[in-house]
Amino acid sequence: MAKVFLNPGHCPDVDSGAVNYSYGVTEAAIVKEVGDMVADYLRKAGCEVELLQSDNLAGENPNYPNVCASANNWPADVFVSLHCNAAASEQANGTECFVFSHWSKSDRLAACIQSQIVHSLGTSDRGVKVGPRLIVLRNTTMPAVLVELAFISNDADCEKLIDQKRDFAAAVARGVTDFLTE
């Protein structure tokens, strides 16, 4: 049974992440809902799932559980951090995934998740990108991906994030199971 560690980004009441004030939604709240649904789908698919939303990625805030240490110590087979993107330009839109480096198991996991989201929800395909300075990618020991579901700062993307959470969750879960069954 594969062990999947889910990390909805940011932490409600501590760090909301990106905010769309027009719609009154925060990144932390959206990704928590999506993360809970991803966990349900993966459990139904036979995976063991651990979910942690914390304001302590790698030991910088001892008041909260350490995300990277929790994933490494469990130990997870796969790590997925869920986020909503934001940009100064309201035109920026689409889905992108970040990995520590290309040509790796993480890169294949990201490609599976990216493909499922883009094809299921019709978001713009911004591709798989390298983000070696991202703490959750740098400090985890298993294939790890940071998923930017869509842009909370773009009204059309934000509406999808609000209205199609279950579709995003199903796509992420299918991407993970696609990777696990390769």
Protein Blocks (a to p, Z undefined) as FASTA:
>chain_A
ZZdddddehjehklnojadfknopafklmmmmmmmmmmmmmmmnopacdddddfbfnopa
mkbccfklmmmmmpcfbdcdddddddfblkbgcjddddfbghifklmmmmmmmmmmmmmn
opacebjaddfkbmklmmpcbdcddddfbafkbmklmmmmmmmmmmmmmmmmmmmmmmmm
ZZ
